[in-house]
């Protein structure tokens, strides 16, 4: 329980920054302007950058996020892509920042089945969960079960390149990490659990690549760590979109 509470605090800090920090001031400013807020979310929650590639996401009726955390990804969908979808989230514990419009249920995806009926979801999303699982097959199998025929699974996880990043951003700096992934390994998981691979790729944030020469200065000016920026060109995250 203490581990989960600590992780939820970590998510809060990663999203909003500590009070008075550059990230926190940027957040407070961005929240007042929809366009700026959208850009802010794309920078700090970069998994949303490939959501537009999911077919029919703008018209989906039921969307589930496995490992919903504070709900940033679902909030992004609700605010900028699909205002009418019913949103569902599961996690080990409920985050205090999770909005009330997201229907939440506690679930351990490694040991429990999802608390939803067969063929009930149009889209299932899971971001930065897979790398924590010892057996990823159950997540894929359960996603396939609850998805409607023709529904889509969207997965984002740590790319293998993160194993050579500097210590703060290195894959193994998180002791709960089990293994990173590649496009091929994600495709193998999807095909082995009844999915048809629609698209795979890596996520790169152009702003981080452009300003990567400035990362030592940014490290001095901020309580955040920007040493990942020179590696952004390789893509620190890998994604999969698969169809049932």
C-alpha positions as CSV (number, residue, x, y, z in Angstrom):
1,X,0.0,0.0,0.0
2,X,2.8,2.4,0.9
3,X,4.6,1.6,-2.4
4,X,1.4,2.4,-4.3
5,X,0.9,5.7,-2.4
6,X,4.5,6.6,-3.1
7,X,4.0,5.9,-6.8
8,X,0.9,8.0,-7.0
9,X,2.9,10.9,-5.4
10,X,5.5,10.3,-8.1
11,X,2.9,10.6,-10.8
12,X,1.6,13.8,-9.3
13,X,5.1,15.3,-9.3
14,X,5.9,14.2,-12.8
15,X,2.6,15.8,-14.1
16,X,2.5,19.1,-12.3
17,X,6.1,19.6,-10.9
18,X,6.9,20.7,-7.4
19,X,5.4,24.0,-6.3
20,X,7.4,27.0,-7.8
21,X,9.3,24.8,-10.3
22,X,9.5,25.6,-14.0
23,X,7.2,22.7,-14.8
24,X,4.6,23.8,-12.2
25,X,4.7,27.4,-13.4
26,X,4.3,26.2,-17.0
27,X,1.4,24.0,-15.9
28,X,-0.4,26.9,-14.2
29,X,0.0,29.1,-17.2
30,X,-1.0,26.4,-19.7
31,X,-4.1,25.4,-17.9
32,X,-5.6,28.9,-18.7
33,X,-5.3,28.3,-22.5
34,X,-6.6,25.2,-24.3
35,X,-4.0,25.3,-27.0
36,X,-1.1,25.8,-24.6
37,X,-2.5,23.1,-22.3
38,X,-2.7,20.6,-25.2
39,X,0.9,21.3,-26.0
40,X,1.8,20.9,-22.3
41,X,0.1,17.5,-22.2
42,X,1.9,16.4,-25.4
43,X,5.3,17.3,-23.8
44,X,4.8,15.7,-20.3
45,X,2.4,12.9,-21.4
46,X,3.9,12.1,-24.7
47,X,1.9,8.9,-25.2
48,X,-1.0,11.0,-26.3
49,X,1.0,12.0,-29.5
50,X,0.0,8.8,-31.3
51,X,-3.6,8.6,-30.2
52,X,-4.8,10.2,-33.4
53,X,-3.6,7.1,-35.3
54,X,-6.2,4.9,-33.6
55,X,-9.0,4.5,-36.1
56,X,-12.5,5.6,-34.9
57,X,-11.2,7.1,-31.7
58,X,-13.3,10.3,-32.3
59,X,-16.5,8.2,-32.4
60,X,-15.7,5.4,-29.9
61,X,-18.4,5.0,-27.2
62,X,-16.5,3.1,-24.6
63,X,-12.8,3.6,-23.9
64,X,-10.8,1.8,-21.1
65,X,-7.4,2.7,-19.8
66,X,-5.5,-0.1,-18.0
67,X,-3.2,1.6,-15.5
68,X,-5.2,4.9,-15.6
69,X,-3.1,6.7,-12.9
70,X,-4.3,10.3,-12.7
71,X,-6.3,10.0,-15.9
72,X,-4.3,12.3,-18.1
73,X,-4.6,10.2,-21.2
74,X,-8.4,9.8,-20.9
75,X,-8.7,13.5,-20.1
76,X,-6.8,14.4,-23.2
77,X,-9.2,12.2,-25.3
78,X,-12.2,13.8,-23.6
79,X,-11.0,17.3,-24.0
80,X,-9.5,17.3,-27.4
81,X,-10.7,14.2,-29.3
82,X,-14.0,12.7,-28.2
83,X,-16.2,14.5,-25.7
84,X,-19.0,12.0,-25.7
85,X,-17.2,8.7,-25.0
86,X,-17.8,6.9,-21.7
87,X,-14.4,6.6,-20.0
88,X,-13.3,3.7,-17.7
89,X,-10.0,3.2,-15.8
90,X,-8.5,0.5,-13.7
91,X,-5.4,0.5,-11.5
92,X,-4.1,-1.0,-8.3
93,X,-5.4,2.0,-6.4
94,X,-7.4,5.1,-7.2
95,X,-5.3,8.2,-7.7
96,X,-6.6,11.2,-5.8
97,X,-6.3,13.3,-8.9
98,X,-8.5,11.0,-11.0
99,X,-11.5,13.0,-12.3
100,X,-15.0,11.9,-11.3
101,X,-16.2,11.5,-14.9
102,X,-13.9,8.5,-15.3
103,X,-15.5,5.3,-13.9
104,X,-12.8,3.6,-11.8
105,X,-12.3,0.0,-10.6
106,X,-9.4,-1.5,-8.7
107,X,-7.8,-4.4,-10.5
108,X,-4.4,-6.1,-10.6
109,X,-4.0,-7.0,-14.3
110,X,-1.4,-9.6,-13.5
111,X,-3.6,-11.7,-11.2
112,X,-7.2,-10.6,-11.9
113,X,-9.6,-10.5,-14.9
114,X,-10.9,-7.1,-15.9
115,X,-14.2,-6.2,-14.3
116,X,-16.0,-5.7,-17.6
117,X,-18.1,-7.9,-19.9
118,X,-16.9,-9.5,-23.1
119,X,-17.1,-7.3,-26.2
120,X,-17.9,-4.2,-24.1
121,X,-15.1,-1.8,-25.1
122,X,-14.4,0.0,-28.4
123,X,-10.8,1.0,-27.5
124,X,-8.4,-0.3,-24.8
125,X,-5.4,1.8,-23.8
126,X,-2.5,0.9,-21.6
127,X,0.6,3.2,-21.3
128,X,3.7,2.5,-19.3
129,X,2.3,-0.6,-17.6
130,X,3.7,-3.4,-19.7
131,X,7.3,-2.9,-18.6
132,X,6.2,-3.6,-15.0
133,X,4.6,-7.0,-15.7
134,X,6.3,-10.4,-15.4
135,X,3.6,-12.0,-17.6
136,X,2.3,-9.5,-20.2
137,X,0.1,-12.1,-22.0
138,X,-2.8,-11.8,-19.5
139,X,-3.1,-8.0,-20.2
140,X,-3.3,-8.7,-24.0
141,X,-5.7,-11.6,-23.5
142,X,-8.0,-9.6,-21.2
143,X,-7.9,-6.6,-23.6
144,X,-8.9,-8.9,-26.4
145,X,-11.8,-10.3,-24.3
146,X,-13.4,-7.0,-23.4
147,X,-12.9,-5.4,-26.9
148,X,-15.7,-5.5,-29.4
149,X,-15.0,-7.1,-32.7
150,X,-13.1,-4.5,-34.8
151,X,-12.0,-2.6,-31.6
152,X,-8.4,-1.4,-31.1
153,X,-5.7,-1.9,-28.4
154,X,-3.2,1.0,-28.0
155,X,0.0,0.1,-26.0
156,X,2.9,2.4,-25.1
157,X,5.9,1.1,-23.2
158,X,9.6,1.6,-22.7
159,X,11.8,1.2,-25.8
160,X,14.9,-1.0,-25.4
161,X,17.0,2.1,-26.1
162,X,16.2,3.3,-22.5
163,X,18.6,0.7,-21.1
164,X,21.5,3.0,-22.2
165,X,20.1,6.3,-21.0
166,X,21.9,8.2,-18.2
167,X,21.1,7.0,-14.7
168,X,18.1,9.2,-13.9
169,X,16.2,8.1,-17.1
170,X,17.8,4.6,-17.4
171,X,15.2,1.8,-17.7
172,X,16.8,0.0,-14.7
173,X,16.6,3.1,-12.5
174,X,13.0,2.1,-11.7
175,X,13.3,-1.1,-9.6
176,X,9.8,-2.2,-10.5
177,X,10.7,-2.5,-14.2
178,X,10.9,-6.0,-15.6
179,X,11.8,-5.6,-19.3
180,X,11.8,-3.1,-22.1
181,X,10.2,-3.8,-25.5
182,X,10.8,-3.5,-29.2
183,X,8.3,-3.1,-32.1
184,X,8.8,-6.8,-32.9
185,X,8.2,-8.0,-29.3
186,X,5.0,-6.0,-29.1
187,X,3.8,-7.4,-32.4
188,X,4.6,-10.9,-31.3
189,X,2.5,-10.4,-28.1
190,X,-0.4,-9.0,-30.1
191,X,-0.4,-11.7,-32.8
192,X,-0.1,-14.4,-30.1
193,X,-3.2,-13.2,-28.4
194,X,-5.5,-13.0,-31.4
195,X,-4.9,-9.4,-32.6
196,X,-4.0,-8.1,-36.0
197,X,-1.2,-5.6,-35.9
198,X,-2.3,-2.3,-37.4
199,X,0.8,-0.1,-36.6
200,X,3.9,0.0,-34.5
201,X,6.5,2.7,-34.1
202,X,8.5,4.8,-31.7
203,X,7.5,8.1,-30.2
204,X,9.7,11.1,-30.6
205,X,9.0,14.6,-29.3
206,X,10.4,17.2,-31.8
207,X,10.8,19.9,-29.1
208,X,13.1,17.7,-27.1
209,X,15.2,16.9,-30.1
210,X,15.5,20.6,-31.2
211,X,16.5,21.8,-27.7
212,X,18.7,18.8,-26.7
213,X,21.9,20.9,-27.0
214,X,20.6,23.0,-24.1
215,X,19.9,20.2,-21.7
216,X,22.9,21.0,-19.3
217,X,21.5,24.6,-18.9
218,X,18.0,23.3,-18.4
219,X,19.3,21.0,-15.7
220,X,20.8,23.9,-13.9
221,X,17.7,26.1,-14.1
222,X,15.1,23.4,-13.2
223,X,14.5,20.7,-10.6
224,X,13.7,18.4,-13.5
225,X,16.3,16.3,-15.3
226,X,16.7,16.8,-19.0
227,X,19.6,14.4,-19.7
228,X,17.3,12.2,-21.8
229,X,17.0,14.8,-24.5
230,X,20.1,13.8,-26.6
231,X,18.6,10.3,-26.9
232,X,15.1,11.5,-27.9
233,X,16.0,11.1,-31.6
234,X,16.0,7.3,-31.1
235,X,12.6,7.2,-29.5
236,X,12.4,6.4,-25.8
237,X,8.9,4.9,-26.1
238,X,7.6,2.3,-28.4
239,X,3.9,1.9,-29.3
240,X,1.5,-0.6,-30.8
241,X,-2.0,-0.3,-32.3
242,X,-3.7,-3.7,-32.8
243,X,-7.1,-4.6,-34.1
244,X,-9.3,-7.4,-32.7
